[in-house]
Amino acid sequence: ILSIAFEHVSPVVAGLIGATVLVVSVSVTVFVWTCCHQQAEKKHKTPPYKFIHMLKGISIYPETLSNKKKINRIRRDKNGAPKETGRGNLLVNAAESGLVGSDKAPDGPNAAPHIDQLPIKVDYGDELSPDQSLTPGGSKTSSPSSPGEDVLLGELTFSVDYNFPKKALVVTIQEAHGLPVMDEHTQSSDPYIKMTILPDKRHRVKTRVLRKTLDPVFDETFTFYGIPYSQLQDLVLHFLVLSFDRFSRDDVIGEVMVPLAGVDPSTGKVQLTREILKRNIQVNKFISRGELQVSLSYQPVAQRMTVVVLKARHLPKMDITGLSDPYVKVNVYYGRKRIAKKKTHVKKCTLNPVFNESFIYDIPVDLLPDISIEFLVIDFDRTTKNEVVGRLILGAHSITAAGVEHWREVCENPRKPVAKWHSLSEY
């Protein structure tokens, strides 16, 4: 039949049909080969990277696109050998987790309910230790990699100069030596430095993060305009040395305090080297962190808590512009474990933001005595890690009389929104 059909087809048409079939066959073959080749490459390809720290348009701090933190809980058996457990079992060691006392077993008749049975979604990715987030001091507990009393914290080298025509103080952070190990996995640190001019803290700057080094060389110069030379003797340079942590609060290595009363940059640049000392919390003890207004309402029938972040006022200046870009992160804790987190939108360039954003959480009535709600006011920074401005805790772990009273009113007045102002504490 085909031969009969082709007898009635002209040679030109037959040639076109043959060429078309040949082109289609070659195209399909090339496509299949390309797909197979790409699949083979993906298996051996390194993961992509993104850059989160920028300095004058140059990307300097790569990290993987995945923000998930892999949690491996470690407990020790009777012989002291470490034993890893899966990430799904939150009660591997309930005494260590803070859910039950150290003298109680998690399987006893009076044991606390399992977290994974709560109607609130458990977030494993950014879990914080109880002492890190909910202790009154708000500071991390010391770890093997944290600097202790007898550990040398290193030295910081910097220079101070003054530009008389521009009435500007010029500070160059050059380098640090002999920093302690803050990351026990890499046996190194990711240091950077925050600098503030005391006592008014009007000027706040920070260096870039240097990856995996105990002897960072920064060579960054900061110029502070509008400072008369006659006022230098009343100022103090405060350097805070930190190690960047991608998953939790950055580790504080130490600080350097330099009163300018003993420095005379009138004849030229003054080179200084100072020992890094353990941080003195008293520096920030009496600094106002601003206030936050929140509203809470509990519906016992629906077993639902409504949290409204209303507004903040008198926030401290976090940027060189004298303003801030604040937002509020809301964390819900059951005992010492975070079980939910949400955040508001960022309010640009303001120290008195208005949020008016509400969040709803399903919380059974019998769990209310063990629930805490943490509000973190955070300054958004596009080029470096966001900085916590202040903190408020309501509920079981309230650390202020006003916080305890607010939670009591919410529990005693169901279905009634209770709104109050609270002073923010140091994080």
VENURMO-V407793 format. One record per pair of residues at least 24 apart in sequence whose ideal C-beta (glycine too) atoms are under 10 Angstrom apart, sorted by sequence separation. I is the first residue (numbers start at 1). J is the second residue. If there is no record, write none. Layout:
I/J ; I/J
This chain:
73/97 ; 90/114 ; 91/115 ; 154/178 ; 155/179 ; 171/195 ; 188/212 ; 189/213 ; 191/215 ; 192/216 ; 202/226 ; 203/227 ; 235/259 ; 236/260 ; 254/278 ; 255/279 ; 290/314 ; 291/315 ; 324/348 ; 325/349 ; 326/350 ; 339/363 ; 353/377 ; 371/395 ; 372/396 ; 373/397 ; 398/422 ; 89/114 ; 90/115 ; 91/116 ; 153/178 ; 154/179 ; 186/211 ; 187/212 ; 188/213 ; 189/214 ; 191/216 ; 193/218 ; 195/220 ; 197/222 ; 202/227 ; 216/241 ; 234/259 ; 235/260 ; 236/261 ; 253/278 ; 254/279 ; 255/280 ; 289/314 ; 290/315 ; 307/332 ; 323/348 ; 324/349 ; 325/350 ; 326/351 ; 328/353 ; 370/395 ; 371/396 ; 372/397 ; 373/398 ; 400/425 ; 90/116 ; 152/178 ; 153/179 ; 154/180 ; 171/197 ; 186/212 ; 188/214 ; 190/216 ; 192/218 ; 233/259 ; 234/260 ; 235/261 ; 237/263 ; 252/278 ; 253/279 ; 254/280 ; 257/283 ; 288/314 ; 289/315 ; 290/316 ; 323/349 ; 324/350 ; 326/352 ; 327/353 ; 369/395 ; 370/396 ; 371/397 ; 372/398 ; 394/420 ; 399/425 ; 89/116 ; 152/179 ; 153/180 ; 187/214 ; 189/216 ; 191/218 ; 193/220 ; 195/222 ; 197/224 ; 232/259 ; 233/260 ; 234/261 ; 252/279 ; 288/315 ; 289/316 ; 305/332 ; 322/349 ; 323/350 ; 324/351 ; 326/353 ; 328/355 ; 330/357 ; 332/359 ; 368/395 ; 369/396 ; 370/397 ; 88/116 ; 152/180 ; 169/197 ; 192/220 ; 232/260 ; 233/261 ; 235/263 ; 255/283 ; 288/316 ; 321/349 ; 323/351 ; 324/352 ; 325/353 ; 327/355 ; 339/367 ; 368/396 ; 394/422 ; 151/180 ; 183/212 ; 195/224 ; 214/243 ; 231/260 ; 232/261 ; 233/262 ; 252/281 ; 287/316 ; 322/351 ; 324/353 ; 326/355 ; 328/357 ; 330/359 ; 332/361 ; 334/363 ; 393/422 ; 151/181 ; 197/227 ; 233/263 ; 319/349 ; 327/357 ; 373/403 ; 392/422 ; 98/129 ; 99/130 ; 232/263 ; 233/264 ; 330/361 ; 332/363 ; 344/375 ; 372/403 ; 392/423 ; 90/122 ; 97/129 ; 98/130 ; 147/179 ; 148/180 ; 171/203 ; 173/205 ; 182/214 ; 203/235 ; 207/239 ; 232/264 ; 335/367 ; 339/371 ; 346/378 ; 348/380 ; 390/422 ; 392/424 ; 393/425 ; 96/129 ; 97/130 ; 98/131 ; 147/180 ; 173/206 ; 181/214 ; 209/242 ; 211/244 ; 227/260 ; 232/265 ; 309/342 ; 318/351 ; 334/367 ; 337/370 ; 340/373 ; 341/374 ; 343/376 ; 344/377 ; 346/379 ; 347/380 ; 390/423 ; 391/424 ; 392/425 ; 88/122 ; 90/124 ; 96/130 ; 146/180 ; 147/181 ; 169/203 ; 171/205 ; 173/207 ; 176/210 ; 179/213 ; 180/214 ; 200/234 ; 203/237 ; 204/238 ; 206/240 ; 207/241 ; 209/243 ; 210/244 ; 232/266 ; 290/324 ; 292/326 ; 294/328 ; 309/343 ; 317/351 ; 336/370 ; 338/372 ; 344/378 ; 346/380 ; 373/407 ; 390/424 ; 391/425 ; 145/180 ; 146/181 ; 147/182 ; 154/189 ; 158/193 ; 175/210 ; 179/214 ; 199/234 ; 200/235 ; 207/242 ; 209/244 ; 237/272 ; 239/274 ; 241/276 ; 307/342 ; 309/344 ; 312/347 ; 315/350 ; 316/351 ; 335/370 ; 341/376 ; 343/378 ; 345/380 ; 372/407 ; 389/424 ; 390/425 ; 391/426 ; 88/124 ; 98/134 ; 145/181 ; 146/182 ; 178/214 ; 179/215 ; 198/234 ; 199/235 ; 206/242 ; 208/244 ; 229/265 ; 240/276 ; 241/277 ; 290/326 ; 292/328 ; 294/330 ; 311/347 ; 315/351 ; 334/370 ; 335/371 ; 336/372 ; 338/374 ; 371/407 ; 388/424 ; 390/426 ; 391/427 ; 87/124 ; 90/127 ; 144/181 ; 145/182 ; 154/191 ; 156/193 ; 158/195 ; 176/213 ; 177/214 ; 178/215 ; 179/216 ; 198/235 ; 199/236 ; 201/238 ; 229/266 ; 237/274 ; 239/276 ; 242/279 ; 314/351 ; 315/352 ; 333/370 ; 334/371 ; 335/372 ; 373/410 ; 389/426 ; 390/427 ; 145/183 ; 146/184 ; 176/214 ; 177/215 ; 197/235 ; 198/236 ; 241/279 ; 312/350 ; 313/351 ; 314/352 ; 315/353 ; 333/371 ; 334/372 ; 351/389 ; 388/426 ; 389/427 ; 143/182 ; 145/184 ; 176/215 ; 177/216 ; 197/236 ; 198/237 ; 199/238 ; 240/279 ; 312/351 ; 313/352 ; 332/371 ; 333/372 ; 368/407 ; 388/427 ; 87/127 ; 144/184 ; 145/185 ; 175/215 ; 176/216 ; 177/217 ; 196/236 ; 197/237 ; 198/238 ; 312/352 ; 313/353 ; 332/372 ; 333/373 ; 346/386 ; 387/427 ; 143/184 ; 175/216 ; 176/217 ; 196/237 ; 197/238 ; 209/250 ; 311/352 ; 312/353 ; 313/354 ; 331/372 ; 332/373 ; 333/374 ; 145/187 ; 174/216 ; 175/217 ; 176/218 ; 195/237 ; 196/238 ; 238/280 ; 311/353 ; 312/354 ; 331/373 ; 332/374 ; 368/410 ; 369/411 ; 173/216 ; 174/217 ; 175/218 ; 195/238 ; 196/239 ; 240/283 ; 311/354 ; 312/355 ; 330/373 ; 331/374 ; 368/411 ; 145/189 ; 173/217 ; 174/218 ; 175/219 ; 194/238 ; 195/239 ; 196/240 ; 240/284 ; 309/353 ; 310/354 ; 311/355 ; 330/374 ; 331/375 ; 173/218 ; 174/219 ; 194/239 ; 195/240 ; 238/283 ; 309/354 ; 310/355 ; 311/356 ; 329/374 ; 330/375 ; 331/376 ; 172/218 ; 173/219 ; 174/220 ; 193/239 ; 194/240 ; 238/284 ; 309/355 ; 310/356 ; 329/375 ; 330/376 ; 365/411 ; 172/219 ; 173/220 ; 174/221 ; 193/240 ; 194/241 ; 236/283 ; 308/355 ; 309/356 ; 310/357 ; 328/375 ; 329/376 ; 375/422 ; 377/424 ; 172/220 ; 173/221 ; 192/240 ; 193/241 ; 194/242 ; 308/356 ; 309/357 ; 310/358 ; 328/376 ; 329/377 ; 376/424 ; 171/220 ; 172/221 ; 173/222 ; 192/241 ; 193/242 ; 308/357 ; 309/358 ; 327/376 ; 328/377 ; 329/378 ; 365/414 ; 375/424 ; 378/427 ; 171/221 ; 172/222 ; 191/241 ; 192/242 ; 307/357 ; 308/358 ; 309/359 ; 327/377 ; 328/378 ; 377/427 ; 170/221 ; 171/222 ; 172/223 ; 191/242 ; 192/243 ; 307/358 ; 308/359 ; 326/377 ; 327/378 ; 376/427 ; 170/222 ; 171/223 ; 189/241 ; 190/242 ; 191/243 ; 192/244 ; 306/358 ; 307/359 ; 308/360 ; 326/378 ; 327/379 ; 71/124 ; 169/222 ; 170/223 ; 171/224 ; 189/242 ; 190/243 ; 191/244 ; 306/359 ; 307/360 ; 324/377 ; 325/378 ; 326/379 ; 327/380 ; 374/427 ; 70/124 ; 71/125 ; 169/223 ; 170/224 ; 189/243 ; 190/244 ; 305/359 ; 306/360 ; 307/361 ; 324/378 ; 325/379 ; 326/380 ; 69/124 ; 70/125 ; 71/126 ; 168/223 ; 169/224 ; 170/225 ; 188/243 ; 189/244 ; 190/245 ; 305/360 ; 306/361 ; 324/379 ; 325/380 ; 68/124 ; 69/125 ; 71/127 ; 168/224 ; 169/225 ; 189/245 ; 190/246 ; 194/250 ; 304/360 ; 305/361 ; 323/379 ; 324/380 ; 325/381 ; 68/125 ; 69/126 ; 166/223 ; 167/224 ; 168/225 ; 169/226 ; 304/361 ; 305/362 ; 324/381 ; 325/382 ; 329/386 ; 67/125 ; 68/126 ; 69/127 ; 167/225 ; 168/226 ; 169/227 ; 192/250 ; 194/252 ; 302/360 ; 303/361 ; 304/362 ; 305/363 ; 66/125 ; 67/126 ; 166/225 ; 167/226 ; 168/227 ; 169/228 ; 191/250 ; 198/257 ; 303/362 ; 304/363 ; 327/386 ; 329/388 ; 358/417 ; 154/214 ; 156/216 ; 157/217 ; 158/218 ; 161/221 ; 163/223 ; 166/226 ; 167/227 ; 169/229 ; 182/242 ; 183/243 ; 190/250 ; 191/251 ; 193/253 ; 198/258 ; 302/362 ; 303/363 ; 318/378 ; 319/379 ; 326/386 ; 331/391 ; 333/393 ; 336/396 ; 154/215 ; 157/218 ; 163/224 ; 167/228 ; 168/229 ; 180/241 ; 182/243 ; 183/244 ; 190/251 ; 192/253 ; 194/255 ; 195/256 ; 198/259 ; 290/351 ; 291/352 ; 292/353 ; 293/354 ; 294/355 ; 295/356 ; 297/358 ; 299/360 ; 303/364 ; 316/377 ; 318/379 ; 319/380 ; 325/386 ; 328/389 ; 335/396 ; 336/397 ; 154/216 ; 156/218 ; 158/220 ; 159/221 ; 161/223 ; 163/225 ; 167/229 ; 169/231 ; 179/241 ; 181/243 ; 182/244 ; 183/245 ; 189/251 ; 191/253 ; 193/255 ; 198/260 ; 290/352 ; 293/355 ; 303/365 ; 315/377 ; 317/379 ; 318/380 ; 319/381 ; 327/389 ; 329/391 ; 331/393 ; 333/395 ; 334/396 ; 335/397 ; 158/221 ; 169/232 ; 176/239 ; 180/243 ; 182/245 ; 193/256 ; 197/260 ; 290/353 ; 292/355 ; 295/358 ; 297/360 ; 298/361 ; 303/366 ; 305/368 ; 312/375 ; 316/379 ; 318/381 ; 324/387 ; 326/389 ; 332/395 ; 333/396 ; 163/227 ; 167/231 ; 179/243 ; 189/253 ; 299/363 ; 300/364 ; 301/365 ; 303/367 ; 315/379 ; 326/390 ; 328/392 ; 333/397 ; 162/227 ; 164/229 ; 176/241 ; 298/363 ; 300/365 ; 303/368 ; 312/377 ; 324/389 ; 163/229 ; 169/235 ; 171/237 ; 173/239 ; 305/371 ; 307/373 ; 309/375 ; 162/229 ; 298/365 ; 169/237 ; 171/239 ; 182/250 ; 183/251 ; 300/368 ; 305/373 ; 307/375 ; 309/377 ; 318/386 ; 319/387 ; 182/251 ; 318/387 ; 162/232 ; 182/252 ; 298/368 ; 180/251 ; 182/253 ; 318/389 ; 160/232 ; 180/253 ; 298/371 ; 316/389 ; 179/253 ; 180/254 ; 315/389 ; 316/390 ; 179/254 ; 315/390 ; 160/237 ; 176/253 ; 296/373 ; 312/389 ; 176/254 ; 312/390 ; 158/237 ; 294/373 ; 176/256 ; 312/392 ; 158/239 ; 294/375 ; 201/283 ; 156/239 ; 201/284 ; 292/375 ; 199/283 ; 292/376 ; 156/241 ; 198/283 ; 292/377 ; 201/287 ; 291/377 ; 154/241 ; 171/258 ; 196/283 ; 290/377 ; 307/394 ; 153/241 ; 196/284 ; 199/287 ; 289/377 ; 198/287 ; 305/395 ; 169/260 ; 171/265 ; 170/265 ; 169/265 ; 177/273 ; 180/276 ; 224/320 ; 146/243 ; 172/269 ; 174/271 ; 176/273 ; 178/275 ; 179/276 ; 292/389 ; 145/243 ; 156/254 ; 158/256 ; 160/258 ; 162/260 ; 174/272 ; 175/273 ; 178/276 ; 222/320 ; 292/390 ; 294/392 ; 296/394 ; 154/253 ; 156/255 ; 170/269 ; 172/271 ; 174/273 ; 177/276 ; 289/388 ; 290/389 ; 291/390 ; 292/391 ; 296/395 ; 153/253 ; 154/254 ; 156/256 ; 158/258 ; 160/260 ; 176/276 ; 289/389 ; 290/390 ; 292/392 ; 294/394 ; 153/254 ; 155/256 ; 162/263 ; 164/265 ; 289/390 ; 291/392 ; 152/254 ; 153/255 ; 156/258 ; 162/264 ; 163/265 ; 164/266 ; 288/390 ; 289/391 ; 151/254 ; 153/256 ; 160/263 ; 162/265 ; 287/390 ; 289/392 ; 307/410 ; 147/251 ; 160/264 ; 161/265 ; 162/266 ; 140/245 ; 146/251 ; 147/252 ; 160/265 ; 161/266 ; 162/267 ; 305/410 ; 145/251 ; 146/252 ; 147/253 ; 159/265 ; 162/268 ; 146/253 ; 147/254 ; 161/268 ; 162/269 ; 140/248 ; 143/251 ; 161/269 ; 162/270 ; 313/421 ; 316/424 ; 140/249 ; 159/268 ; 160/269 ; 161/270 ; 306/415 ; 308/417 ; 310/419 ; 312/421 ; 314/423 ; 315/424 ; 139/249 ; 159/269 ; 160/270 ; 161/271 ; 296/406 ; 310/420 ; 311/421 ; 312/422 ; 314/424 ; 138/249 ; 140/251 ; 159/270 ; 160/271 ; 295/406 ; 296/407 ; 300/411 ; 306/417 ; 308/419 ; 310/421 ; 140/252 ; 158/270 ; 159/271 ; 160/272 ; 204/316 ; 294/406 ; 298/410 ; 312/424 ; 139/252 ; 158/271 ; 159/272 ; 204/317 ; 296/409 ; 297/410 ; 298/411 ; 301/414 ; 302/415 ; 157/271 ; 158/272 ; 159/273 ; 203/317 ; 204/318 ; 205/319 ; 296/410 ; 298/412 ; 300/414 ; 301/415 ; 133/248 ; 157/272 ; 158/273 ; 201/316 ; 202/317 ; 204/319 ; 205/320 ; 295/410 ; 296/411 ; 298/413 ; 299/414 ; 300/415 ; 132/248 ; 133/249 ; 156/272 ; 157/273 ; 158/274 ; 201/317 ; 204/320 ; 297/413 ; 298/414 ; 299/415 ; 132/249 ; 156/273 ; 157/274 ; 200/317 ; 201/318 ; 203/320 ; 297/414 ; 298/415 ; 155/273 ; 156/274 ; 202/320 ; 204/322 ; 297/415 ; 298/416 ; 128/247 ; 129/248 ; 155/274 ; 156/275 ; 203/322 ; 297/416 ; 298/417 ; 127/247 ; 128/248 ; 155/275 ; 156/276 ; 202/322 ; 296/416 ; 297/417 ; 298/418 ; 126/247 ; 127/248 ; 128/249 ; 154/275 ; 155/276 ; 296/417 ; 297/418 ; 125/247 ; 126/248 ; 153/275 ; 154/276 ; 295/417 ; 296/418 ; 297/419 ; 152/275 ; 153/276 ; 295/418 ; 296/419 ; 152/276 ; 153/277 ; 294/418 ; 295/419 ; 296/420 ; 153/278 ; 294/419 ; 295/420 ; 153/279 ; 293/419 ; 294/420 ; 151/278 ; 293/420 ; 294/421 ; 292/420 ; 293/421 ; 294/422 ; 61/190 ; 147/276 ; 149/278 ; 292/421 ; 293/422 ; 148/278 ; 291/421 ; 292/422 ; 61/192 ; 147/278 ; 291/422 ; 292/423 ; 147/279 ; 291/423 ; 292/424 ; 290/423 ; 291/424 ; 289/423 ; 290/424 ; 250/385 ; 288/423 ; 289/424 ; 249/385 ; 288/424 ; 289/425 ; 250/387 ; 289/426 ; 250/388 ; 289/427 ; 53/192 ; 246/385 ; 249/388 ; 287/426 ; 139/279 ; 244/384 ; 245/385 ; 286/426 ; 244/385 ; 285/426 ; 139/281 ; 284/426 ; 138/281 ; 242/385 ; 284/427 ; 137/281 ; 281/426 ; 61/208 ; 60/208 ; 61/209 ; 63/211 ; 60/209 ; 61/210 ; 62/211 ; 58/208 ; 60/210 ; 61/211 ; 60/211 ; 55/207 ; 56/208 ; 55/208 ; 54/208 ; 55/209 ; 53/208 ; 53/209 ; 52/209 ; 53/210 ; 53/211 ; 55/220 ; 204/379 ; 206/381 ; 208/383 ; 209/384 ; 71/247 ; 208/384 ; 209/385 ; 69/246 ; 70/247 ; 206/383 ; 207/384 ; 69/247 ; 206/384 ; 249/427 ; 67/246 ; 68/247 ; 69/248 ; 206/385 ; 67/247 ; 63/244 ; 206/387 ; 64/246 ; 61/244 ; 63/246 ; 204/387 ; 119/303 ; 61/246 ; 119/304 ; 120/305 ; 194/384 ; 53/244 ; 52/244 ; 192/384 ; 192/385 ; 194/387 ; 52/246 ; 134/331 ; 133/331 ; 134/333 ; 133/333 ; 134/335 ; 135/336 ; 134/336 ; 128/331 ; 130/333 ; 133/336 ; 134/337 ; 132/336 ; 134/338 ; 126/331 ; 128/333 ; 130/335 ; 131/336 ; 133/338 ; 130/336 ; 129/336 ; 130/337 ; 123/331 ; 128/336 ; 129/337 ; 130/338 ; 123/332 ; 128/337 ; 127/337 ; 128/338 ; 127/338 ; 120/332 ; 122/334 ; 126/338 ; 127/339 ; 120/334 ; 123/337 ; 124/338 ; 122/337 ; 123/338 ; 126/341 ; 118/334 ; 122/338 ; 123/339 ; 125/341 ; 122/339 ; 123/340 ; 121/339 ; 122/340 ; 123/341 ; 115/334 ; 118/337 ; 120/339 ; 121/340 ; 115/335 ; 119/339 ; 120/340 ; 121/341 ; 113/334 ; 118/339 ; 112/334 ; 113/335 ; 115/337 ; 118/340 ; 112/335 ; 115/338 ; 116/339 ; 115/339 ; 98/333 ; 99/334 ; 100/335 ; 99/335 ; 98/335 ; 99/336 ; 97/335 ; 98/336 ; 99/337 ; 134/372 ; 97/336 ; 98/337 ; 133/372 ; 97/337 ; 121/361 ; 134/374 ; 94/335 ; 120/361 ; 121/362 ; 133/374 ; 119/361 ; 120/362 ; 119/362 ; 120/363 ; 133/376 ; 118/362 ; 119/363 ; 120/364 ; 118/363 ; 119/364 ; 91/337 ; 118/364 ; 128/374 ; 90/337 ; 120/367 ; 119/367 ; 90/339 ; 118/367 ; 138/388 ; 113/364 ; 120/371 ; 138/390 ; 113/366 ; 138/391 ; 113/367 ; 112/367 ; 138/393 ; 113/370 ; 134/391 ; 136/393 ; 112/370 ; 133/391 ; 134/393 ; 133/393 ; 134/395 ; 136/397 ; 138/399 ; 134/396 ; 135/397 ; 136/398 ; 137/399 ; 134/397 ; 136/399 ; 133/397 ; 135/399 ; 136/400 ; 134/399 ; 130/397 ; 99/370 ; 138/425 ; 139/426 ; 137/425 ; 138/426 ; 139/427 ; 136/425 ; 137/426 ; 138/427 ; 133/427 ; 61/384 ; 61/385 ; 56/383 ; 54/382 ; 55/383 ; 54/383 ; 55/384 ; 52/382 ; 53/383 ; 54/384 ; 52/383 ; 53/384 ; 52/384 ; 53/385 ; 52/385
